[in-house]
Amino acid sequence: MHDQDYDIPVSEAEVEIEIKGSRFIACLAHTDNEASAAEFLTEVQRRWPKASHYCSASVLSAPNNSQRLASSDDGEPSGTAGRPMLMALQSSGVGEVTAIVVRYFGGVKLGTGGLQRAYTEATVTALAELEKERRVFKLGFQLHFAYTDQGDVEPILFEAGVETASSEYGESVLLTVLLRPIEVETLQKKLQAATRGRVQLKPLN
């Protein structure tokens, strides 16, 4: 299950740290699919040409969705870059984000532990600079009712602050609404009570 609220980036962030002569430039951006992550990587490579490595980590939906994760060490020793970066992203609770850490080698080898710390620090530092907003998980439902019930239904929706995704007014009213899971049962009971069971929330498939 990935029905949780989480933060998403609303801006890009870029920070640079230097460790033993090597420059680590962490670039973060909003990405919600593989194509946008790949596009961001290409953009960063253009922005920072001829680097030693372009290591990456992506969380393409909710941070706890293990099916939408990706990482790359891009030539660094296995497990020293992409994986630590990915763990930093997941720990932050931010979703729909890609981190690229550009490394310009400074001539001093950092060792496995040193690399892991460097890539983690660069990612965490960039995360601190990232502007975020909350993505609220909601489910879609349809409400179908006669105009004679409109006076009972719409005040309930208004009072609950329900988000309406679409509305059709034909021979009857058809609304598509978005609800947080915690809101569904209470709203269902109110609608049924007000209309004697005529109006019910029906989940969108």
N, C-alpha and C positions, 0 to 999 in steps of 0.2 A: 504494500500500500504506500502511496506517495501523497496522500491527502493531508498535506500540512501546509501551513503558511511559511513563506521564506522570503528573504531579501533578494532583490535582483539589482544589478548595476544600472544607474541612469546616466552614467558618464564613464569616460575612460580614465584610467590612472596610470601614471608612469613615474617610477622612482629608480634611483641608481645608488648602489652601494659599491664600495671598493674593498676588497680583501686580498692582501698580499700581492698587490699590483694588478689583480684581475678585476675587471669591471663587470658587474652584474646589473643589468637594466631590466626591471620587471615592468611589463606592460599588461594591463587588464582591460577587458571590454565585455560588454553584454553579448552573449552568443546563445542561441537556443536550438541550434542544429549543427550538424557536421560541416555543412557548406559555409555558414557564417564563421565558424571557428577556423576553417582553412583560409578563408578570405582575410581574416584578421592576421593570421600567421604571415601570409604573403605581404600584407601591408607593413607589418613590423620588420620583415626582412628588407623591404625597400627603405624603410626609415633608418634602419641600422645595418648598413651593408658590410659585408666581409667580416662578420663576427666568427668566432671559433665555434659557437653552438647557439642554436635557437631551441631551447627546451620548452616543452609545453604541457599544460594540464587543462582539462575541460570538464566542467560539470554542466551538462546541457539541459537539465531540468531541475527537479528538486534535489537537494544535497544528499538525500538518502536513497535516490534511485540508482541502484548499482548497474542498471542496464544502459545508462546514459553518461558514462564516465569514460575518459580517455586521457592518456599521458604518453609522453615521448622523452627519452633521454638524449636524443639527437647526437649520439656519438660519445656522450659522457659514459663512464662506467655504469653498468646496469644497476638501476635502483637508486642512483645518487641524485637524480634531478627531477624527472617527471613524477615519480611516486611521492617524494616529499612535498612537491608543489601541490599535488592533488590532495594529499592529506591536509595541507594547510587550508585549501579551499573548502573542503568538506567540514573541517573544524570551525570555520568561520560562520557556517550557516547560510552562506550566499549561494544561490543557484543561478543557472543560466549565465555562466561566466567562463571565460577562457583567460588563462595566465600564460604569457610567453616571457621567459627569462632569457635575455640575450647575454652571452658571455664573450668578452674579449679577454683572451688569455694573457696573463701578465708575466709569464715565465716561471712562476713558482707553483709546483703541484700542491694541491690542498689535501690530497688523500680522500678516501671514501667518506669518512665522518665529516671532514671539512667541507666537502662538496655538498653533502646533505644539509649541513647547517647553513651554508651560503644560499642555496636555492630556497630553503625554507624561509630564511630571514628576508630575502628579497621579495618573496611572495607576500609574506605577512606585512611587511612595510608598505607594499602597494595597496593591500587590502584596507589598511588604516586610512589611506587617502581616498578611497573609493566612495563616491556618492551613491547612496542606495535608496530604494523604496521597497515597501512591503508588497509582495504578491500574495493575495488572499485566495486560498483554494475555495472554489464554489462549484456546485453541481447545478445542472440545468433541469428545469421542470416546466411542464406545460399546464396551463389552467384554461379550461374550456367551460364557458358559462353563458347563460342567457342574459339578455339585457335586464330582465327583472331581478337578477341577482347582483347586478353591477353596483348598486348602492350599498350592498353589504360587503362585497369582496374588495373593492378598491380602497375603502378606508382602512381595512385590515392591512393591506399591502403597504399603504402609505405610512401607517403608524409603525410598521416593522422596518421601514426603510429598505424595502425589497428592491433590488436592481432588476429592471425590466429590460431584457435583451431585444425583444420584438413584440409587436402587437398588431393584431388583425381584427378589424371591425367589419364583419359581414352580416350574415343572418344572426350570428351570435358573436361572442368575443373569444378570441384565442390569444392568450398571453404566453410568452416564454420568459421565465424568470430565473435568476441565478441566486442560489442560496448557499450559505455555509452549512455544512452537515449538521452542526449543532442547532440550527434554526428550524430544520425541516419538521420535526415532530410537533413542536409547539404551533407552528403556522398551520400545519395540517389540521390539528384539533380545532383551532379558531375558525378556519374556513368551514369545516364540517358543521360546527355548532351554529354558525351564523346562517348557513344555507340548508340546514337539516340534511346534510350529507350529499347535497346535489353537486357541490363543487369540491374537487379533490386535486391534490398535486399529483401529476403523473410524470415519473422520471423520463428524461430523454434517453433514448437508446444510444 
